[in-house]
Amino acid sequence: MNKTKEVFIIGFALFSMFFGAGNLILPPSLGKSASDSWFLVTIGFFLTAVIIPFLGILAHAKLQGTMYDFGKKVAPLFSTIYCIVVYIISVALPAPRTASVTHEMAIEPYFEINSLITSFIYFSLVFVFTLNRSKVLELLGKFLTPLIIFILLAIIFIGIFNPPGNMIASEFSTPLVSGILEGYQTFDAIGAIVVGGVLVISMNFKKDASFKLKQRFITKAGIIAGLGLLIIYAGLIFNGALFSGVFKKGATRAEVLSSLSMQTLGNIGSTLLSVLVALACFTTAVGIITGTADYFKGLFKNSPRAYFITALVACILGVAMGQLDVHKIIVVAIPALMFIYPITIMLIILNVLPVKLASSLSFKLVIIITFIFSIPDFLQFFIDAETLAPIKNTIPLAQHHLGWVIPAFVVLVLVNIYEHLQPTKKLT
């Protein structure tokens, strides 16, 4: 196969992996709230929804292992606990969100069906497909992504050239930070470490390809995927801003996307988008639950029973959470993301850095500091704001829920200075 063609195929595969249907509802709503600050919001969103996940893929290419390898330099026990927590979060939040998005976009507008019924039928089918690992999903995936991209590009270009009016004032006081935090909700950094290893290892490289050649392929493919995501995300955010004065007050994220597609493509285009989003949501849910069941199967000595029980529990949890509307799931997800995302981001960065800059000591201290300084962001959802005020006023960027950033990087620099002042010390 031609190398350039192979790079593009890998790039589209990466794009498909990150571009989950649930992510579609975030950019337009973000643009609606950002309005005339849409550009700063886009930069922030791009940092956590594209750059960090891309670095996660590069880290997988460097490690050539599993998600467990991301945290083993901290401690084997930490890595095991981290993997379990990430998988639990994956089946408890992004997987159920796919059912909620499906109900709000593809079922509720056309049928009078309770969300619990939709969720039950949805995850019953997910359970069946998870047990059978049907190739139908693979075939759907090959056609779904191009069709969704085509429709989204149509929405973007029609919206840009036919805006309904002027943008309204932004709702955000710090649009860059708002974009960064909304990027957490894509779960793409977590997605990169959950399924990135499978994708990287399973790529069809030639047997005699060197490590550097593989890394070069992945880098080029990642740039292609990143550019694709940037175009779609920026376009949807910009359209959300352009139509900000048209959307009804208090519209949900799913309603904003539906309204945008209706105003640009009309009834037929909007209906087609709803169907494709529902199918894409389904494949995403099956992928998450299958990956989680595979992990616990391996944890219990490749036990088929462990796979079955994990899939069943995940689907039952999916029914319970999936009946909630998208907004409620996003609200529930925020504390969990404030807890796990900073650690995930720093693990990705540490694994991308050269070995000489990311020793075992660096891993241990940076992750400990990241965890400690992200605690206030997690606790703010359970403790009165006045109680945490003295702490948050002391830590730089803590008021923006990013209090872990400066301490983590300062510790990383200090550890490197300490270790490199000792020429006889061997870095591990």
PLY file of the C-alpha trace (Angstrom):
ply
format ascii 1.0
element vertex 428
property float x
property float y
property float z
element edge 427
property int vertex1
property int vertex2
end_header
0.00 0.00 0.00
1.17 3.53 -0.81
2.68 5.14 2.32
0.78 8.40 1.88
-2.49 6.51 1.50
-1.69 4.45 4.59
-1.02 7.61 6.61
-4.42 9.02 5.61
-6.18 5.75 6.45
-4.57 5.74 9.91
-5.42 9.44 10.30
-9.09 8.78 9.52
-9.04 5.85 11.95
-7.75 8.14 14.70
-10.35 10.75 13.79
-13.12 8.14 14.04
-11.86 6.99 17.43
-12.01 10.47 18.97
-15.04 11.78 17.14
-17.75 10.17 19.25
-21.33 11.18 18.64
-21.68 12.46 22.19
-18.99 15.03 21.42
-21.16 16.51 18.68
-23.47 18.16 21.18
-20.72 20.03 23.04
-19.21 22.49 20.45
-22.43 24.17 19.21
-23.67 24.74 22.75
-20.25 26.05 23.76
-20.34 28.45 20.81
-23.84 29.57 21.78
-22.61 30.57 25.25
-19.30 32.00 24.01
-20.77 34.08 21.18
-18.27 36.85 20.37
-15.58 35.06 22.46
-15.83 31.92 20.31
-12.18 32.05 19.17
-10.71 31.93 22.70
-13.15 29.19 23.65
-12.08 27.20 20.59
-8.41 27.42 21.60
-9.23 26.17 25.11
-11.44 23.38 23.80
-8.77 22.38 21.30
-6.18 22.02 24.09
-8.11 19.39 26.06
-10.21 17.84 23.28
-7.52 17.46 20.60
-3.94 18.23 21.72
-3.93 16.13 24.91
-5.64 13.11 23.25
-3.16 13.36 20.36
-0.29 13.31 22.87
-1.95 10.26 24.43
-1.69 8.43 21.10
1.97 9.45 20.79
2.55 8.12 24.30
0.97 4.79 23.32
3.21 4.67 20.25
6.22 5.25 22.48
5.20 2.68 25.11
3.79 0.04 22.72
1.90 -1.41 25.67
-1.43 -1.10 27.47
-3.10 1.51 29.66
-1.43 -0.15 32.66
1.96 0.99 31.33
0.94 4.63 31.64
1.08 4.60 35.42
3.44 1.76 36.33
6.35 4.17 36.93
4.33 5.70 39.74
3.67 2.27 41.29
2.13 -1.01 40.06
-0.71 -0.73 42.60
-1.42 2.86 41.56
-1.58 1.82 37.91
-4.02 -1.00 38.65
-6.29 1.27 40.72
-6.06 4.00 38.07
-7.09 1.57 35.30
-10.06 0.30 37.32
-11.22 3.85 38.15
-10.95 4.94 34.49
-12.95 1.94 33.28
-15.62 2.46 35.93
-15.94 6.13 34.94
-16.12 5.12 31.26
-19.07 2.74 31.75
-20.80 5.01 34.27
-20.70 8.29 32.32
-19.73 8.44 28.60
-21.42 5.10 27.78
-24.80 6.07 29.33
-24.49 9.51 27.74
-24.71 7.84 24.32
-28.16 6.48 25.24
-29.25 9.88 26.51
-28.08 11.62 23.34
-29.84 8.98 21.23
-33.11 9.53 23.12
-32.97 13.34 22.93
-31.96 13.54 19.26
-33.41 10.47 17.56
-36.33 9.24 19.69
-37.97 12.03 21.70
-38.57 14.40 18.73
-40.49 11.68 16.83
-41.94 9.24 19.38
-43.63 9.58 22.77
-41.46 7.07 24.61
-40.18 7.31 28.16
-36.39 7.70 28.42
-36.21 4.63 30.70
-37.71 2.47 27.97
-35.26 3.88 25.41
-32.36 3.25 27.77
-33.50 -0.32 28.51
-33.90 -1.27 24.82
-30.67 0.53 23.91
-28.48 -1.26 26.46
-30.19 -4.60 25.86
-28.99 -4.34 22.27
-25.56 -3.13 23.44
-25.33 -6.22 25.68
-26.18 -8.55 22.79
-23.63 -6.93 20.49
-20.99 -6.92 23.22
-21.36 -10.66 23.73
-21.35 -11.42 20.01
-18.77 -8.84 18.88
-20.62 -8.48 15.60
-18.73 -7.25 12.55
-21.78 -5.17 11.71
-20.35 -2.48 13.99
-17.13 -2.39 12.00
-19.08 -2.00 8.76
-21.27 0.71 10.28
-18.20 2.55 11.48
-16.70 2.70 7.99
-19.76 4.44 6.60
-20.98 6.38 9.63
-17.99 8.66 10.08
-17.81 9.91 6.46
-21.57 10.52 6.39
-21.57 12.41 9.68
-18.55 14.48 8.58
-20.26 15.32 5.29
-23.45 16.45 7.05
-21.52 18.47 9.65
-19.47 20.22 6.98
-22.71 21.06 5.20
-24.12 22.53 8.44
-20.92 24.52 9.03
-20.62 26.04 5.54
-24.33 26.79 5.17
-24.32 28.42 8.60
-21.21 30.50 7.87
-22.52 31.85 4.57
-26.10 32.35 5.78
-25.88 33.63 9.37
-29.22 34.73 10.87
-27.93 37.86 12.56
-25.34 39.36 14.90
-23.72 37.50 17.78
-24.91 38.28 21.27
-22.61 39.04 24.23
-20.59 36.19 25.68
-21.74 34.48 28.89
-18.16 33.61 29.87
-15.88 35.80 31.98
-12.87 33.58 31.15
-13.64 32.01 27.74
-10.26 30.27 27.39
-10.73 28.45 30.71
-14.36 27.64 29.86
-13.18 26.01 26.63
-10.53 23.98 28.47
-13.01 22.67 31.05
-15.68 21.88 28.45
-13.04 19.86 26.61
-12.92 17.58 29.66
-16.49 16.54 28.83
-15.42 14.95 25.54
-13.59 12.26 27.58
-11.09 12.18 24.69
-7.99 12.15 26.90
-9.42 9.12 28.69
-10.42 7.68 25.32
-6.84 8.02 24.09
-5.46 5.84 26.87
-8.39 3.38 26.92
-8.49 2.43 23.24
-5.41 4.16 21.85
-3.15 1.23 22.66
-5.40 -1.20 20.81
-5.46 1.05 17.76
-1.72 1.70 17.69
-0.69 -1.92 18.18
-3.20 -3.20 15.64
-2.11 -0.82 12.87
-1.09 -2.61 9.72
2.60 -1.72 9.60
5.08 -3.77 7.67
6.85 -6.35 9.80
10.26 -4.87 9.04
9.17 -1.30 9.92
11.42 0.30 12.51
10.17 1.94 15.68
11.03 5.40 14.30
9.10 4.70 11.10
6.03 3.67 13.11
6.33 6.78 15.23
6.61 8.94 12.10
3.46 7.33 10.66
1.55 7.92 13.88
2.69 11.55 14.12
1.60 12.35 10.56
-1.69 10.51 11.01
-2.23 12.35 14.29
-1.75 15.69 12.55
-4.37 14.71 9.96
-6.82 13.62 12.66
-6.09 16.74 14.73
-6.68 19.06 11.80
-9.94 17.28 11.03
-11.12 17.64 14.62
-10.07 21.28 14.72
-12.04 22.09 11.56
-15.19 20.34 12.80
-14.96 21.62 16.37
-14.10 25.19 15.36
-16.81 25.18 12.70
-19.50 23.97 15.11
-18.40 26.39 17.84
-18.40 29.27 15.34
-21.86 28.28 14.07
-23.14 28.08 17.63
-21.87 31.65 18.09
-23.39 32.86 14.79
-26.81 31.44 15.72
-26.54 32.40 19.41
-29.36 34.93 19.14
-31.72 32.41 17.53
-31.59 29.45 19.94
-34.30 29.39 22.56
-33.33 30.40 26.07
-32.27 27.46 28.24
-31.90 25.08 25.27
-30.04 21.86 26.11
-26.89 20.84 24.26
-28.80 18.28 22.19
-31.50 20.84 21.38
-28.88 23.35 20.21
-27.37 20.83 17.76
-30.84 19.77 16.55
-31.88 23.39 16.10
-28.68 24.22 14.22
-29.13 21.28 11.84
-32.79 22.18 11.31
-32.00 25.81 10.46
-29.23 24.90 8.02
-30.34 21.58 6.48
-34.09 21.55 7.03
-36.24 18.62 8.17
-34.69 15.89 6.01
-31.08 16.75 6.85
-31.87 17.11 10.54
-33.63 13.74 10.63
-30.74 12.02 8.83
-28.26 13.54 11.26
-30.34 12.26 14.19
-30.32 8.70 12.83
-26.58 8.74 12.14
-25.84 10.18 15.58
-27.92 7.41 17.17
-26.00 4.70 15.29
-22.66 6.30 16.07
-23.64 6.53 19.75
-24.45 2.83 19.71
-21.08 1.81 18.29
-19.35 4.01 20.87
-21.25 2.37 23.74
-20.42 -1.12 22.49
-16.76 -0.15 22.14
-16.54 1.23 25.69
-18.27 -1.75 27.32
-16.37 -4.31 25.25
-13.04 -2.69 26.15
-13.99 -2.60 29.84
-15.14 -6.22 29.83
-11.89 -7.23 28.10
-9.86 -5.53 30.84
-11.65 -7.27 33.70
-11.53 -10.55 31.81
-7.74 -10.21 31.70
-7.66 -9.16 35.35
-9.34 -12.46 36.27
-7.10 -14.78 34.23
-9.07 -14.50 30.95
-12.29 -15.67 32.60
-15.29 -15.65 30.18
-17.53 -15.34 33.25
-15.74 -12.12 34.26
-16.34 -10.76 30.74
-20.06 -11.67 30.90
-20.59 -10.24 34.39
-18.70 -7.02 33.58
-20.74 -6.47 30.41
-24.00 -7.19 32.26
-23.21 -4.86 35.18
-22.06 -2.13 32.76
-25.29 -2.38 30.77
-27.46 -2.33 33.91
-25.57 0.78 35.05
-26.08 2.17 31.54
-29.86 1.71 31.81
-29.92 3.47 35.19
-27.79 6.42 34.08
-28.89 6.53 30.44
-32.47 7.47 31.36
-31.19 10.81 32.65
-31.05 13.73 30.25
-27.68 14.72 28.79
-27.37 17.81 30.98
-27.79 15.79 34.19
-25.16 13.25 33.12
-22.75 16.08 32.32
-23.38 17.62 35.74
-22.78 14.26 37.44
-19.60 13.79 35.40
-17.95 17.07 36.43
-16.68 15.95 39.89
-15.31 12.70 38.44
-13.58 14.57 35.63
-12.09 17.12 38.03
-10.61 14.15 39.89
-9.33 11.94 37.07
-8.55 14.37 34.22
-5.60 16.23 35.82
-3.92 12.89 36.63
-4.63 11.60 33.13
-3.23 14.74 31.49
0.00 14.58 33.51
0.43 10.84 32.88
0.12 11.50 29.15
2.63 14.38 29.27
5.12 12.40 31.38
4.93 9.43 29.02
5.50 11.66 25.98
8.59 13.30 27.45
12.04 11.77 26.84
13.02 9.21 29.49
15.78 11.49 30.81
13.16 14.13 31.66
10.60 11.71 33.13
12.25 9.45 35.66
10.42 7.25 38.15
10.88 9.95 40.78
9.34 12.52 38.41
6.32 10.28 37.86
5.81 9.69 41.57
6.16 13.29 42.76
4.32 14.94 39.85
1.31 12.63 40.14
1.19 13.02 43.93
1.30 16.82 43.63
-1.25 16.80 40.82
-3.59 14.70 42.94
-3.18 16.89 46.04
-3.71 20.20 44.23
-6.74 18.91 42.29
-8.53 17.93 45.53
-10.07 21.42 46.04
-11.59 21.26 42.53
-13.15 17.91 43.40
-14.31 18.91 46.89
-16.03 22.11 45.72
-19.02 19.99 44.68
-19.44 18.58 48.20
-18.20 21.35 50.52
-19.41 24.91 50.98
-17.49 27.39 48.80
-16.62 29.61 51.76
-14.83 26.72 53.46
-12.58 26.21 50.44
-12.12 29.92 49.69
-8.88 30.38 51.73
-7.28 27.44 49.90
-8.49 28.42 46.43
-7.44 32.03 46.93
-3.91 30.90 47.82
-3.27 28.47 44.94
-2.59 30.10 41.52
-5.32 29.35 38.94
-7.40 27.48 41.56
-10.24 29.96 41.01
-10.36 28.64 37.44
-10.31 24.97 38.57
-6.73 24.59 37.32
-4.87 24.85 40.61
-2.90 21.68 39.87
-1.22 22.99 36.70
1.55 25.24 38.06
2.51 23.00 41.05
2.72 19.92 38.78
5.04 21.58 36.26
7.12 23.31 38.94
7.71 19.94 40.63
8.60 18.37 37.27
11.22 21.08 36.67
12.61 20.89 40.20
12.96 17.10 40.08
14.83 17.35 36.77
17.15 20.02 38.16
17.82 17.87 41.24
18.50 14.71 39.23
20.63 16.35 36.58
22.84 17.94 39.20
23.83 14.41 40.15
25.80 13.10 37.12
26.37 9.68 38.66
22.65 9.06 39.23
21.08 6.75 36.68
17.65 7.86 35.50
14.99 5.18 35.26
0 1
1 2
2 3
3 4
4 5
5 6
6 7
7 8
8 9
9 10
10 11
11 12
12 13
13 14
14 15
15 16
16 17
17 18
18 19
19 20
20 21
21 22
22 23
23 24
24 25
25 26
26 27
27 28
28 29
29 30
30 31
31 32
32 33
33 34
34 35
35 36
36 37
37 38
38 39
39 40
40 41
41 42
42 43
43 44
44 45
45 46
46 47
47 48
48 49
49 50
50 51
51 52
52 53
53 54
54 55
55 56
56 57
57 58
58 59
59 60
60 61
61 62
62 63
63 64
64 65
65 66
66 67
67 68
68 69
69 70
70 71
71 72
72 73
73 74
74 75
75 76
76 77
77 78
78 79
79 80
80 81
81 82
82 83
83 84
84 85
85 86
86 87
87 88
88 89
89 90
90 91
91 92
92 93
93 94
94 95
95 96
96 97
97 98
98 99
99 100
100 101
101 102
102 103
103 104
104 105
105 106
106 107
107 108
108 109
109 110
110 111
111 112
112 113
113 114
114 115
115 116
116 117
117 118
118 119
119 120
120 121
121 122
122 123
123 124
124 125
125 126
126 127
127 128
128 129
129 130
130 131
131 132
132 133
133 134
134 135
135 136
136 137
137 138
138 139
139 140
140 141
141 142
142 143
143 144
144 145
145 146
146 147
147 148
148 149
149 150
150 151
151 152
152 153
153 154
154 155
155 156
156 157
157 158
158 159
159 160
160 161
161 162
162 163
163 164
164 165
165 166
166 167
167 168
168 169
169 170
170 171
171 172
172 173
173 174
174 175
175 176
176 177
177 178
178 179
179 180
180 181
181 182
182 183
183 184
184 185
185 186
186 187
187 188
188 189
189 190
190 191
191 192
192 193
193 194
194 195
195 196
196 197
197 198
198 199
199 200
200 201
201 202
202 203
203 204
204 205
205 206
206 207
207 208
208 209
209 210
210 211
211 212
212 213
213 214
214 215
215 216
216 217
217 218
218 219
219 220
220 221
221 222
222 223
223 224
224 225
225 226
226 227
227 228
228 229
229 230
230 231
231 232
232 233
233 234
234 235
235 236
236 237
237 238
238 239
239 240
240 241
241 242
242 243
243 244
244 245
245 246
246 247
247 248
248 249
249 250
250 251
251 252
252 253
253 254
254 255
255 256
256 257
257 258
258 259
259 260
260 261
261 262
262 263
263 264
264 265
265 266
266 267
267 268
268 269
269 270
270 271
271 272
272 273
273 274
274 275
275 276
276 277
277 278
278 279
279 280
280 281
281 282
282 283
283 284
284 285
285 286
286 287
287 288
288 289
289 290
290 291
291 292
292 293
293 294
294 295
295 296
296 297
297 298
298 299
299 300
300 301
301 302
302 303
303 304
304 305
305 306
306 307
307 308
308 309
309 310
310 311
311 312
312 313
313 314
314 315
315 316
316 317
317 318
318 319
319 320
320 321
321 322
322 323
323 324
324 325
325 326
326 327
327 328
328 329
329 330
330 331
331 332
332 333
333 334
334 335
335 336
336 337
337 338
338 339
339 340
340 341
341 342
342 343
343 344
344 345
345 346
346 347
347 348
348 349
349 350
350 351
351 352
352 353
353 354
354 355
355 356
356 357
357 358
358 359
359 360
360 361
361 362
362 363
363 364
364 365
365 366
366 367
367 368
368 369
369 370
370 371
371 372
372 373
373 374
374 375
375 376
376 377
377 378
378 379
379 380
380 381
381 382
382 383
383 384
384 385
385 386
386 387
387 388
388 389
389 390
390 391
391 392
392 393
393 394
394 395
395 396
396 397
397 398
398 399
399 400
400 401
401 402
402 403
403 404
404 405
405 406
406 407
407 408
408 409
409 410
410 411
411 412
412 413
413 414
414 415
415 416
416 417
417 418
418 419
419 420
420 421
421 422
422 423
423 424
424 425
425 426
426 427
